[in-house]
Amino acid sequence: MIILNSSNPKGSCYIETKNLDGETNLKMKSAKKELYEYFRSKEDLNNLSGELICEEPNDQIYKFEGAILYRKD
């Protein structure tokens, strides 16, 4: 999952990872600053145009390699 924005003013949210790592506590995750500033409203998300490049699914739950190429028209 890639977090683009949230209702939190700093772009953070809490994620339950129990099914991935067995831990029952919520973990705080945040949108990258560049993405959070770019996608400020629902209209920005509706007009999303771009490409997501990422690795194939694997068992590395603490590592993710990828890039999002986006543009605003």
N, C-alpha and C positions, 0 to 999 in steps of 0.2 A: 504494500500500500504506500502511496506517496501522498503526503499531506500537503495540500496546496494552500489552505487557509482554514480558519476556524472562527467560531464566535468569540473566542478569547482575544483580547486586544493584542497579545503578543504572538498569536498564531499557534498556540499550543493546545494540546488535548491529551486526554488520558486513554490509554489503550490496554485492554485486557489480553494478556498473552498466555493464558492458562493452557490453551490447546497446543501451543508451540513449545513452551519450556516448563510447564507444570506449575509455574508460580502463580499464586492467586492475587497478588497485589497488583494494582494498576500502575502502569509506567507512563510517565509524562514524555510525550514526543512533540516536536515542534516542526512547523514548516520552515524550510530554508528561507532566510531573510529575502533573498532575491525573488523567490516564488510568492511569498506572502505579500510583498509590496506590489507585485505585478497583478495578482488576483485578489483585488480588494472587494469586489462586489459579485453578486450572482450574475450580472450581465457580463462581467469579465470572464467568468467561468463558462457561460453559455457561448461566448465567442471564441473559446479556446481553439486554436489551430496550431498543430505542430506534430511532433513525433517523439515517441518514447523509445529509447534504445536501452535495453538492459540485458543482463546475463540470463541464461536459461535457468529454470527452476532448479534449486539445489537444497542441500541440508544445512547451509550456512546461515543460521537465523540472526547472527549478530553482524553480518557483513552484506553489503549490497553495492554492486557496481552498476552504474548506468548514467544516462544523461537524458535530459528533456530539452528538446529543441522546440521553442515556441515563438510565435510572433502574434502581434496584435494588429488586426486590420481595422 
